[in-house]
């Protein structure tokens, strides 16, 4: 899959930032990267970021860890860029030929979809990583972290796909990440005094020894953390990440960044349309209530589906809904139940 010019530019500024951050502090690297020459005669990034201009913001506990955000509208290819960014960990100064990447998503559904794509040798996401590392790639679901071996990390780019929830200790699944696992002993049985001195925050067992946990393994290896649409993971988990995960860098790909996101690159809907990433005009209409907005979307999809049946090539219109966080009114489950119970959308289409 050939990257569009705006996608190439996004990777360039991300690489500029991560590379410079190996020489200076992240705040200085952020400012420097925004002023580098653009690709394809695109305008300087400062001109692109008028809405988002502001100083670099280091989340609590991540002061010396580079944290940048790539903002692309929905449909702009965030996940393919995330796949291409894996090679940046090797190319811009990480002291290993084969990086470890902790790839975080927002839900178990997306986790399964991402894992399936990254383990499919024919999928563009996997092909992008395979090309960069000559096929020396291993992909793991975070629930299978005990299957990772020292040889895997030494000889392959390793990607571990998980959800934000797996890093929260109050979550049952998350606690497994921090628990002692004998299967991980090969990573810890030869720790010397220099390593222990370099990582004083490794969690200990009740007996005082280093805990054989996946979190401690991450802490020592220092993964690149890729965050796919999880807008608040960096700020809500920053203290735990610094103490337990110790990432080498954090890179967020999102369409809707939060106020604290350090936006390195911002693509507009017009740029997507120019690259034929958007096939039809965008028409926005305001509604007084969310239920009427959803009903209008269902009706419009049905109209487009009827038109699609007249086309020679098979077409299947889709509708994307953005639900609210769990502490708000219109959560994923509320929206889903409304589609099924009130608007008669089939269960298997939601």
N, C-alpha and C positions, 0 to 999 in steps of 0.2 A: 504494500500500500504506500503510494507516494504521498509524502506529507505536503500539505498546502503551505504557501509562503508564510502565512501568519503562524502556523504550527511550528515551522522551522525557526521563526523569529522567537517564539516562546521558549523553545529549547535552548536557543543561543543565550538569551538573557538569563535563563536558569543556570546554564553552565557557567556563564560569566560570574554570577553571584556565588555559586558554590565553590568555584575555583579561587576567586579572590578571598573568600572567607577562610581559606587555608593559610592566608598570609596576614590578614588583618581581622579585626573584630567584625561580627556580622553586620552591625549598623553601618560601618564604613564600607563594607563590601556591597551592601544594598544600594547605597548612594552611588557608588562607583558603577555598578552594573546598569543602573538606570540611564547612565549618560554615555554608554558605549555606542559605537556605530551600529545602526540597525541593518538588517538584511533586506535585500530586494528593494532598496531605495524607499523603505518605509520610513515614516516620520520618527524622529527621536521619541523614545518612550516617555519622556517628560510631557510631550505634547499629547500623548495618548492617555495619560493618567491624571488629567485635570480633576476629575471627580474624586479620585482616590489619593491625591497627593497628601503626604504626611510623613512624619519621621518614622524610622524603623521602630517597631514595638516588639521587644523580647518578652514572651510570656514568662511568668514567674517560674524560676527554676531552670530556664533554658537560655540564660544570658550568653553563653559561649557557643550555643548550638545554632547554626544557620536555619532560619525558618522563613520560607518564601511561599507565595501563593500565585498560581496561574489561574486567571479568571477567563473562562470561555463560556459563551452562551450554551444553553442546552442544544445538543446536536453538533457541537464544535469539535468533538473528538478528544474529550478529556482523558478517557481511558487509554487510547492509543498513545497519547503523549506520555501518560504515566508509564506505559511499557517502555517507550523509548528513553525515558529518564533513568532507567535502571543502569544503563551504560555510563551515565554521567558520574555515578559514584566511583567508577574505576578511572574515568578519563580526566577528572579534575583534581586528583590529589589524594584520594583514599589510598592508604598504604597497603592495599591488597588487590590482587588481580581479579578476584571474584568476590563481589559484595554480597552481603546479606541484606535483604529488603523485607521489612515488615509492612505489608500492604493492608491498610485498614479501610473497611467499608462500613456502611451504616446498619445493615441488617443481614440476617442469615440467608435470606433469599438472594440478595446481591452477592453475598459471600460465595454461595454455591455457584452462581452464574459466573463470577469472576474466576473462581477456581477451575471450573470446567473450560473456560476460554483459555486460561493460561496453561492448561495441561493438554490442549488440543494442538498438535503440531501443525495443523492446517490453518489455525486461527491467526489473524493478523497480529493480535497482541503477543502470542507466543512466538510467532515468526520474527517479530521485531527484536525480541530478546535473544532468540536463537542466533540471529544474524550477527548481533553484537558480540556474542560469546562463542561463536563457532559450535553451537549446539550443546555446550557444556552448561546446562541449565537444569535445576531441580526445583519443583514447585510443591509446596506442602500446604495442606489445610492446617490451621493452627491447632486443631484438635489432635493432629498426628505429630506434634512436635517431638515426641519421644523417638520417632523414627529417624530423625536427623543424626547423621554421624559426622565425626571430624573429617573424614574423607570428603563428604558432601561439601562442607564449607571450604575445604582446601582446594577443591578441584572444580567447583561449579558455582555459577551465580545462583544463589538460593533465594526463592521468593516464598514467604510465609503469608498466607491470606487469612485474615481474621476480621472480626468486628470490633468496634470500639468497646463493646461490653466485655470482651475477653480481657481487657486491661483493668477492669474495675473489680477490686477484691471483694466487694459486697455481692458480686454475681457468682453463682456456684461454678459456672464454667470458667470464669475469670480466676477463681482461686487455684485452679489446676496449674495455671501459668506460674504461680508463685510457690507451689508446693515442691517438696523434695521428691525426685524421681531417680531411682537407681539406674535407669536406662541411660541417663545423661552423665553417668560417672566418667566415661572416657574424656569428657571435656574438662574435668576438674581434678582428676587423680594425680596430675603432675604440676599443680600450681606451685610456683616458687615464690620466694619472699619478694622478689621484684614485682611480680604480677599482683600479689596481694597488696603491696604498697601502692601500686598504681590504681587499684580499684578498692579503696577502703570502704565503699558503701555496699559491697556485696553482702546480701543477707545471710545470716548465720542460723544454724540449727540450735536447738536448746543445749546441745553438748558443746557448742562453740565453734564447730567446723563450718566450712562454707556449704551452704545448701545447694544441692544439685537440682536447681530449678531452671526452667526455661527463661524466666526473667533474669536470673543471674548470668545465664549464657548470653542473652541479648546485651546485658550490661557490659560484658567483657568484649564482645565482638563489635559492638556499636553499630547497629543497623541503620540503613537509610530508611526513614519512615515515610511511606507514600500514603497520603490521606485522600481518598476518593469521595468527595462530596460530604464528608463528615465535618461540618462547619465549625463545631465547637470542641472538637477533640483536643486540639492543642491547648486551649485555655483551661478546659475542665480537668485535663489529666496532666498538666504540666509538672506539678510537684511530684507526682508518682513517676512520670517518665524520667525526670532527672535523677531521682533516687533509685529507680529500679530498671528502667529500660535503657537510659543513657544513649539516646540516638545520636548518630554522627550528623544527621541533618533531617529536617522535617520539610516535606514538600506537599502542599495542598493543591488539589485541582478541583475547582468548583465553579458553578454558575452564579452562586449567591454568597459571596464572601461576607464575613462579619466585620464589624468595625475595627477589630484588632488584627485582621489579616494583613500581612506585608505583601501587597500586590506588586509583583514583578512585571506582570504582563496582563494587558486587558484587551481582549478582542471584542469588536462590536458585532452586532447582528448584521450590519451592512457589509462587513468583511466576509462573514459567512455566506451571505447572499451572493456577493461578487464571486466567490469560489464555488458557487452552485451547491453549497451545503444546505441551503434552504431553497426548496423547489417552488414555493408559492409565496405571495405576499402575506405579511402578518397583519391581521386585523384585530385590534384590541377593543373590547367592549366591557364597560363597568357594570356591575350588578350590585343591588342593595344587600343581597344576602348570598352566602356561599352556596346554599342549596340551589338557587336559581342559576348561578354560574355553572355548577356541575350539570344541572339539567340541560342548559344550553350547549354544553360541551358534548353531552351524550347525543343530543339531537343533531348537532353538526357532524359528528362522526357517522351517524346513521345516514345522513345525506351524502356524505363523501363515499361511504361504502356502496351506496346504490349507484353512484356515478362510476365507481371503480369496476363494477360488474360489466360496464359497457366497453371497457378497455380490452385490447388484445392481450397485453401482458398482465400477469396476475399482480394485483395491488391490494394491500390490506392497510387501510388507514388506522392509525393508533392515536390514542389520547393520553397525554401525560398529565397527571395531577400531582401537585405538591401539597402534601399534608403538613400539619403543624406539629411541633414537638409534643412530647408526651404530657407536658404540663399545661398545654393549651386545649382549646375546645375541639378542633377538628383534627384529631389524630388519624393515623393510617387506618386503624380499625373502625373508627367512626365513619370515615369517608367510605371505606369498603362496604360497611353494612348499609350505608345510605344507597350506594350504587346497586347493591343486590336486592335489598328489601323494598326500597321506595321507587327505584327506577327500573327494576326488573332486568338489570344487566346480568347475564349468566355468570355463575360463580367462577367458571374456568377462564373468564375473560378479565377478571379483576386481579 
